[in-house]
C-alpha cells in the first residue's frame, strides 16, 4: 500500500445522497495521482445527530495526493467541495447535510490543531468509517493505533446499523 495514501470518509443524508457521493468521487479522482481506492456505499444510522435525522449514505476513498499537498491543504480542498455541494455553516451540531467529508488519515502524518486532528480522533470508534475502510485497507494501522482496521472493527461495541447497498 502506498505510504502517502490519504483516506477520506464521505457521508450524505440530505438530497440525492447516492448521486452526491458519486459526483464527489469523480471530483476527488482529479486530485489523486493514482486511481482511487473506493469502498462500497453503506447506509447507516445517524450517529450523534438530532432526533429524526435521515439515514446516511457513507463510503471511504483512498487517494494519493499531489506532490507538495499537505494535510491542511487537502482539508481545505475537502471543505471547498462540501460548500460546492451545498453544505451550509453549521447551525446545529451534526445536522443533516448534503455532503460531509472527513480526512481520516494522511499517510503517517499526525496533527493536533484546533482546525485539524490526524488521524481523525473518532474514526476508530465509528462503524460507518471502519466498515467501508475495511473493504479497501483492511490491514491499515491508523497512526497511534495498535490494531489494524479489521481488528478495530471486530472489537467495536457499537449499535450502529449498517447495510451495504452497492
C-alpha positions in Angstrom: 0.0 0.0 0.0 1.3 3.5 -0.9 2.6 5.2 2.3 1.3 8.5 1.1 -2.4 7.5 0.9 -4.9 9.8 2.4 -8.2 8.2 3.5 -11.4 10.3 3.3 -14.8 9.4 4.8 -17.7 10.5 2.7 -21.3 10.9 4.0 -24.6 12.4 2.9 -28.1 12.4 4.4 -29.7 15.3 2.6 -30.8 15.3 -1.1 -29.9 12.6 -3.6 -27.1 11.1 -1.5 -26.0 8.4 -4.0 -25.6 10.9 -6.8 -23.8 13.4 -4.5 -21.3 10.7 -3.4 -20.8 9.5 -7.0 -20.2 13.1 -8.2 -17.8 14.0 -5.4 -15.8 10.8 -6.0 -15.4 11.9 -9.6 -14.1 15.2 -8.3 -11.7 13.5 -5.9 -10.3 11.3 -8.7 -9.0 14.5 -10.3 -6.8 15.4 -7.3 -5.3 11.9 -6.9 -2.1 11.0 -8.7 -3.2 7.3 -8.7 -6.5 5.6 -9.1 -8.7 5.9 -6.1 -9.4 3.1 -3.7 -13.2 3.1 -3.3 -15.4 1.3 -0.9 -19.0 0.3 -1.5 -21.8 2.6 -0.4 -23.2 1.8 3.0 -26.5 3.0 4.5 -26.0 3.8 8.2 -27.9 5.2 11.1 -27.1 8.8 12.0 -24.7 8.9 14.9 -24.8 11.8 17.4 -27.3 13.6 15.2 -30.5 15.5 16.1 -33.6 13.3 16.6 -35.3 12.4 13.4 -32.2 12.8 11.2 -32.4 10.8 8.0 -30.2 7.7 7.4 -26.7 8.4 6.0 -25.1 7.0 2.9 -21.4 6.5 3.6 -18.2 5.4 1.8 -14.4 5.8 2.2 -11.9 6.5 -0.5 -8.1 6.4 -0.6 -6.3 8.9 -2.7 -2.6 9.7 -3.3 -2.2 13.5 -3.0 -0.2 15.5 -5.5 3.4 16.2 -4.6 3.5 19.1 -2.1 0.0 18.6 -0.9 -0.2 18.8 2.9 -3.0 17.6 5.2 -4.0 21.2 5.7 -4.3 22.0 2.0 -6.2 18.7 1.4 -8.6 19.6 4.2 -9.1 23.0 2.6 -10.0 21.3 -0.7 -12.4 19.0 1.0 -14.2 21.9 2.8 -14.4 23.7 -0.6 -16.1 20.6 -2.1 -18.5 20.4 0.8 -19.6 24.0 0.2 -19.9 23.4 -3.6 -22.2 20.6 -2.9 -24.5 22.8 -0.7 -23.1 22.4 2.8 -24.0 25.4 5.0 -22.3 26.7 8.1 -23.4 24.5 11.0 -26.4 25.8 13.0 -26.9 22.6 14.9 -24.2 20.0 15.7 -24.3 17.1 13.2 -27.4 18.3 11.4 -28.4 16.7 8.1 -26.2 17.7 5.3 -25.7 17.0 1.6 -22.0 16.2 2.0 -19.7 15.6 4.8 -16.0 14.9 4.0 -13.7 13.8 6.9 -10.0 13.5 6.5 -9.4 10.2 8.3 -5.6 9.9 7.8 -2.9 11.3 5.6 -0.1 8.8 5.4 1.6 8.6 8.8 1.0 12.3 9.5 -0.1 13.3 12.9 -1.7 16.7 13.7 -3.3 18.1 16.8 -4.5 21.6 16.0 -7.8 23.3 16.5 -8.6 23.0 12.8 -7.2 19.6 12.1 -6.6 16.4 14.2 -5.0 13.4 12.4 -5.8 10.7 12.4 -9.4 11.6 12.8 -10.0 11.4 16.6 -13.2 9.2 16.4 -12.5 7.2 13.3 -11.6 4.1 15.3 -14.9 4.3 17.2 -17.2 4.5 14.2 -18.6 1.6 12.3 -19.7 3.9 9.4 -16.0 4.7 8.9 -14.4 1.4 9.8 -16.7 -0.9 7.7 -16.1 0.8 4.4 -12.4 1.4 5.3 -12.0 -2.3 5.9 -13.0 -3.0 2.3 -10.2 -1.0 0.8 -7.5 -1.1 3.6 -8.1 -3.9 6.0 -4.5 -4.0 7.3 -4.2 -0.2 7.7 -2.8 0.9 11.1 -4.0 4.4 11.8 -1.3 6.4 13.5 -1.4 5.8 17.2 -3.4 2.6 17.0 -2.0 -0.8 17.8 -4.7 -2.7 15.9 -5.5 -2.7 12.2 -8.9 -1.6 10.8 -10.3 -5.2 10.7 -9.3 -5.7 14.3 -10.8 -2.4 15.4 -14.0 -3.2 13.5 -14.2 -6.7 15.1 -13.8 -5.3 18.6 -16.1 -2.4 18.1 -19.0 -2.4 20.6 -21.3 -0.2 18.6 -25.0 -0.5 18.0 -24.9 1.4 14.7 -27.0 -0.1 12.0 -25.1 -0.5 8.7 -26.2 -2.1 5.4 -24.1 -2.4 2.2 -26.1 -1.1 -0.7 -23.6 -1.1 -3.6 
